[in-house]
Amino acid sequence: MGDILILDLADKKLDKYTNDKLPWTKMKWGGVVRYRGLDAYFRYEGTGSISIKIDLVGSVTVSFKEHGGMIVKIPDLSVE
Protein backbone atom coordinates (compact mmCIF):
# COMPACT_ATOMS: atom_id res chain seq x y z
CA MET A 1 0.00 0.00 0.00
CA GLY A 2 3.01 2.31 0.23
CA ASP A 3 5.51 3.65 2.68
CA ILE A 4 4.69 5.23 6.03
CA LEU A 5 7.04 8.15 6.71
CA ILE A 6 7.66 9.30 10.29
CA LEU A 7 9.42 12.66 10.50
CA ASP A 8 10.96 14.03 13.70
CA LEU A 9 10.37 17.79 13.83
CA ALA A 10 12.30 18.12 17.11
CA ASP A 11 11.33 21.48 18.66
CA LYS A 12 10.02 23.00 15.39
CA LYS A 13 6.27 23.63 15.37
CA LEU A 14 3.83 23.88 12.48
CA ASP A 15 2.58 27.39 13.26
CA LYS A 16 -0.64 26.89 11.30
CA TYR A 17 -1.60 24.08 13.70
CA THR A 18 -0.45 25.64 16.99
CA ASN A 19 -3.47 26.74 19.02
CA ASP A 20 -3.79 28.03 22.59
CA LYS A 21 -7.10 26.13 22.93
CA LEU A 22 -5.28 22.83 22.27
CA PRO A 23 -2.54 22.71 24.94
CA TRP A 24 -0.80 19.69 23.38
CA THR A 25 0.02 21.81 20.29
CA LYS A 26 2.31 23.91 22.52
CA MET A 27 4.35 20.92 23.75
CA LYS A 28 8.09 21.07 23.06
CA TRP A 29 8.71 18.06 20.76
CA GLY A 30 6.84 16.95 17.70
CA GLY A 31 6.65 15.07 14.46
CA VAL A 32 4.58 14.13 11.43
CA VAL A 33 3.38 10.75 10.17
CA ARG A 34 2.79 10.83 6.38
CA TYR A 35 0.94 8.11 4.47
CA ARG A 36 -0.66 8.18 1.03
CA GLY A 37 -1.25 11.94 0.97
CA LEU A 38 -2.53 12.13 4.55
CA ASP A 39 -0.57 13.70 7.39
CA ALA A 40 -0.88 13.33 11.17
CA TYR A 41 0.85 16.00 13.27
CA PHE A 42 1.71 15.27 16.89
CA ARG A 43 3.47 16.93 19.83
CA TYR A 44 4.71 15.61 23.15
CA GLU A 45 6.80 16.34 26.23
CA GLY A 46 9.51 14.02 27.49
CA THR A 47 9.25 10.64 25.79
CA GLY A 48 6.80 10.27 22.92
CA SER A 49 5.07 7.11 21.81
CA ILE A 50 3.44 6.34 18.44
CA SER A 51 1.24 3.33 17.80
CA ILE A 52 0.56 2.35 14.19
CA LYS A 53 -1.93 -0.40 13.33
CA ILE A 54 -2.45 -1.71 9.81
CA ASP A 55 -5.57 -3.84 9.39
CA LEU A 56 -6.24 -6.69 6.97
CA VAL A 57 -7.35 -4.32 4.18
CA GLY A 58 -4.41 -1.93 4.60
CA SER A 59 -6.16 0.83 6.56
CA VAL A 60 -3.82 2.60 8.96
CA THR A 61 -4.69 3.83 12.46
CA VAL A 62 -2.20 6.06 14.25
CA SER A 63 -2.44 6.93 17.95
CA PHE A 64 -0.33 9.06 20.24
CA LYS A 65 -0.72 7.84 23.81
CA GLU A 66 -0.91 10.52 26.52
CA HIS A 67 -0.25 13.26 23.96
CA GLY A 68 -2.09 14.97 21.14
CA GLY A 69 -2.33 14.46 17.43
CA MET A 70 -4.48 15.60 14.52
CA ILE A 71 -4.88 15.12 10.78
CA VAL A 72 -3.37 18.11 8.96
CA LYS A 73 -2.87 19.14 5.33
CA ILE A 74 0.77 19.48 4.23
CA PRO A 75 1.33 19.88 0.49
CA ASP A 76 3.46 17.13 -1.04
CA LEU A 77 4.75 19.47 -3.74
CA SER A 78 4.53 23.14 -4.62
CA VAL A 79 5.80 25.21 -7.53
CA GLU A 80 6.86 28.84 -7.17
N, CA, C and O of each residue as an XYZ file, in Angstrom:
320
protein
N       0.820     -1.202      0.000
C       0.000      0.000      0.000
C       0.859      1.259      0.000
O       0.337      2.352     -0.221
N       2.142      1.136      0.239
C       3.011      2.309      0.233
C       3.763      2.455      1.533
O       3.524      1.741      2.507
N       4.672      3.395      1.516
C       5.512      3.654      2.684
C       4.792      4.539      3.690
O       3.969      5.379      3.324
N       5.112      4.338      4.954
C       4.691      5.228      6.028
C       5.942      5.988      6.461
O       6.935      5.382      6.865
N       5.889      7.307      6.374
C       7.035      8.153      6.707
C       6.787      8.812      8.062
O       5.756      9.452      8.266
N       7.733      8.653      8.984
C       7.657      9.298     10.287
C       8.793     10.298     10.362
O       9.967      9.927     10.327
N       8.431     11.584     10.467
C       9.421     12.663     10.504
C       9.506     13.250     11.907
O       8.486     13.578     12.513
N      10.717     13.379     12.415
C      10.957     14.027     13.703
C      11.143     15.516     13.443
O      12.086     15.915     12.759
N      10.252     16.337     13.984
C      10.370     17.786     13.827
C      11.189     18.429     14.946
O      11.456     19.630     14.920
N      11.583     17.617     15.929
C      12.303     18.123     17.112
C      11.471     19.236     17.751
O      10.287     19.034     18.020
N      12.067     20.408     17.998
C      11.329     21.478     18.663
C      10.659     22.446     17.688
O      10.114     23.463     18.117
N      10.687     22.151     16.391
C      10.021     22.996     15.395
C       8.526     22.714     15.429
O       8.109     21.558     15.512
N       7.719     23.769     15.366
C       6.267     23.632     15.370
C       5.709     24.023     14.009
O       6.302     24.831     13.294
N       4.568     23.445     13.657
C       3.828     23.876     12.478
C       2.896     24.987     12.951
O       1.834     24.721     13.514
N       3.303     26.234     12.719
C       2.578     27.389     13.261
C       1.090     27.368     12.936
O       0.263     27.747     13.766
N       0.751     26.927     11.732
C      -0.644     26.885     11.298
C      -1.500     26.007     12.222
O      -2.707     26.218     12.342
N      -0.874     25.031     12.865
C      -1.599     24.075     13.695
C      -1.294     24.226     15.186
O      -1.582     23.320     15.969
N      -0.720     25.348     15.582
C      -0.453     25.640     16.991
C      -1.585     26.519     17.497
O      -1.850     27.581     16.935
N      -2.260     26.075     18.565
C      -3.473     26.741     19.024
C      -3.508     26.736     20.548
O      -3.349     25.690     21.177
N      -3.718     27.911     21.135
C      -3.786     28.031     22.593
C      -4.914     27.188     23.194
O      -4.823     26.785     24.353
N      -5.978     26.913     22.424
C      -7.099     26.129     22.927
C      -6.808     24.630     22.929
O      -7.563     23.850     23.509
N      -5.725     24.232     22.286
C      -5.282     22.830     22.267
C      -3.896     22.780     22.907
O      -2.892     22.883     22.203
N      -3.825     22.625     24.226
C      -2.544     22.709     24.937
C      -1.455     21.793     24.392
O      -0.279     22.155     24.430
N      -1.817     20.612     23.886
C      -0.798     19.692     23.383
C      -0.050     20.279     22.184
O       1.085     19.882     21.921
N      -0.663     21.216     21.452
C       0.025     21.808     20.289
C       1.178     22.709     20.709
O       2.004     23.085     19.878
N       1.242     23.059     21.996
C       2.311     23.911     22.517
C       3.451     23.097     23.142
O       4.444     23.667     23.593
N       3.307     21.758     23.169
C       4.355     20.916     23.751
C       5.646     21.056     22.959
O       5.631     21.409     21.780
N       6.765     20.775     23.624
C       8.088     21.068     23.057
C       8.438     20.242     21.817
O       8.891     20.808     20.822
N       8.242     18.936     21.847
C       8.713     18.065     20.763
C       7.567     17.664     19.848
O       6.406     17.654     20.256
N       7.902     17.335     18.609
C       6.835     16.948     17.700
C       7.316     16.200     16.477
O       8.513     16.008     16.262
N       6.350     15.785     15.686
C       6.653     15.068     14.462
C       5.434     14.963     13.568
O       4.346     15.431     13.905
N       5.645     14.333     12.411
C       4.583     14.134     11.430
C       4.655     12.692     10.934
O       5.737     12.166     10.670
N       3.485     12.061     10.812
C       3.379     10.754     10.171
C       2.690     11.012      8.830
O       1.593     11.569      8.786
N       3.348     10.598      7.726
C       2.786     10.825      6.384
C       2.536      9.483      5.708
O       3.392      8.600      5.691
N       1.312      9.359      5.142
C       0.937      8.112      4.474
C      -0.090      8.399      3.390
O      -1.174      8.905      3.678
N       0.241      8.086      2.167
C      -0.662      8.183      1.026
C      -1.390      9.520      0.935
O      -2.600      9.554      0.712
N      -0.663     10.614      1.104
C      -1.254     11.940      0.968
C      -1.960     12.462      2.203
O      -2.516     13.560      2.180
N      -1.948     11.685      3.291
C      -2.535     12.131      4.550
C      -1.415     12.361      5.558
O      -0.402     11.662      5.544
N      -1.606     13.337      6.424
C      -0.574     13.698      7.390
C      -1.170     13.793      8.785
O      -2.235     14.382      8.968
N      -0.491     13.218      9.770
C      -0.884     13.325     11.174
C       0.243     14.055     11.910
O       1.391     13.611     11.911
N      -0.104     15.170     12.526
C       0.850     16.000     13.265
C       0.682     15.703     14.747
O      -0.443     15.614     15.239
N       1.790     15.549     15.461
C       1.705     15.269     16.895
C       2.782     16.032     17.647
O       3.809     16.409     17.083
N       2.525     16.255     18.947
C       3.472     16.934     19.832
C       3.499     16.172     21.149
O       2.546     15.474     21.497
N       4.594     16.313     21.870
C       4.709     15.612     23.147
C       5.780     16.269     24.009
O       6.592     17.058     23.526
N       5.766     15.933     25.275
C       6.802     16.344     26.228
C       7.509     15.083     26.692
O       6.891     14.021     26.776
N       8.776     15.184     26.990
C       9.514     14.023     27.487
C       9.650     12.950     26.426
O      10.191     13.202     25.350
N       9.164     11.761     26.720
C       9.248     10.635     25.794
C       7.932     10.483     25.046
O       6.871     10.389     25.664
N       7.997     10.459     23.730
C       6.799     10.272     22.921
C       6.612      8.820     22.540
O       7.559      8.032     22.549
N       5.380      8.474     22.204
C       5.072      7.111     21.807
C       4.059      7.145     20.665
O       3.030      7.814     20.766
N       4.347      6.429     19.586
C       3.444      6.335     18.442
C       3.036      4.876     18.302
O       3.868      3.972     18.379
N       1.747      4.664     18.095
C       1.245      3.326     17.804
C       0.648      3.353     16.405
O      -0.194      4.198     16.100
N       1.087      2.424     15.550
C       0.565      2.348     14.191
C       0.007      0.949     13.980
O       0.713     -0.044     14.150
N      -1.272      0.880     13.605
C      -1.931     -0.396     13.326
C      -2.331     -0.425     11.856
O      -2.894      0.540     11.340
N      -2.043     -1.518     11.196
C      -2.447     -1.711      9.810
C      -3.376     -2.931      9.791
O      -2.973     -4.031     10.167
N      -4.623     -2.726      9.349
C      -5.570     -3.840      9.386
C      -5.473     -4.704      8.131
O      -4.633     -4.465      7.263
N      -6.341     -5.708      8.046
C      -6.236     -6.688      6.968
C      -6.505     -6.121      5.581
O      -6.148     -6.753      4.586
N      -7.131     -4.931      5.486
C      -7.348     -4.321      4.175
C      -6.421     -3.138      3.923
O      -6.604     -2.394      2.959
N      -5.423     -2.965      4.791
C      -4.411     -1.932      4.597
C      -4.749     -0.564      5.155
O      -4.018      0.394      4.904
N      -5.840     -0.442      5.908
C      -6.162      0.826      6.555
C      -5.220      1.041      7.730
O      -4.891      0.099      8.451
N      -4.789      2.276      7.920
C      -3.817      2.604      8.957
C      -4.487      3.427     10.054
O      -5.211      4.381      9.767
N      -4.246      3.060     11.301
C      -4.687      3.831     12.464
C      -3.451      4.231     13.247
O      -2.628      3.390     13.606
N      -3.330      5.525     13.507
C      -2.195      6.056     14.254
C      -2.722      6.629     15.564
O      -3.726      7.342     15.569
N      -2.053      6.323     16.676
C      -2.438      6.926     17.952
C      -1.190      7.393     18.685
O      -0.096      6.846     18.540
N      -1.413      8.430     19.477
C      -0.335      9.056     20.236
C      -0.750      9.032     21.698
O      -1.471      9.920     22.154
N      -0.305      8.028     22.429
C      -0.724      7.840     23.809
C      -0.245      8.987     24.698
O       0.909      9.411     24.637
N      -1.182      9.477     25.534
C      -0.915     10.521     26.524
C      -0.510     11.856     25.921
O      -0.102     12.758     26.653
N      -0.612     12.005     24.614
C      -0.246     13.260     23.956
C      -1.252     13.527     22.853
O      -2.167     12.730     22.645
N      -1.101     14.625     22.150
C      -2.090     14.975     21.142
C      -1.630     14.749     19.720
O      -0.434     14.705     19.430
N      -2.607     14.608     18.841
C      -2.331     14.464     17.432
C      -3.554     14.821     16.621
O      -4.676     14.706     17.115
N      -3.366     15.251     15.390
C      -4.477     15.604     14.517
C      -4.088     15.383     13.063
O      -2.908     15.398     12.712
N      -5.101     15.177     12.220
C      -4.880     15.115     10.785
C      -4.692     16.550     10.300
O      -5.477     17.433     10.645
N      -3.658     16.782      9.505
C      -3.367     18.108      8.956
C      -3.164     17.986      7.444
O      -3.071     16.881      6.910
N      -3.097     19.118      6.769
C      -2.866     19.135      5.327
C      -1.521     19.797      5.060
O      -1.357     21.000      5.261
N      -0.560     18.994      4.602
C       0.770     19.482      4.232
C       0.956     19.157      2.761
O       0.917     17.985      2.387
N       1.158     20.164      1.912
C       1.331     19.877      0.486
C       2.539     18.980      0.232
O       3.602     19.166      0.824
N       2.358     18.000     -0.665
C       3.462     17.131     -1.042
C       4.431     17.844     -1.971
O       5.623     17.538     -1.978
N       3.936     18.779     -2.744
C       4.753     19.466     -3.744
C       4.145     20.831     -4.010
O       2.924     20.983     -4.041
N       5.003     21.817     -4.201
C       4.527     23.139     -4.617
C       5.493     23.693     -5.657
O       6.666     23.322     -5.688
N       4.999     24.569     -6.493
C       5.799     25.211     -7.533
C       5.712     26.707     -7.326
O       4.619     27.249     -7.163
N       6.850     27.380     -7.331
C       6.861     28.844     -7.165
C       7.337     29.491     -8.430
O       7.420     30.717     -8.502
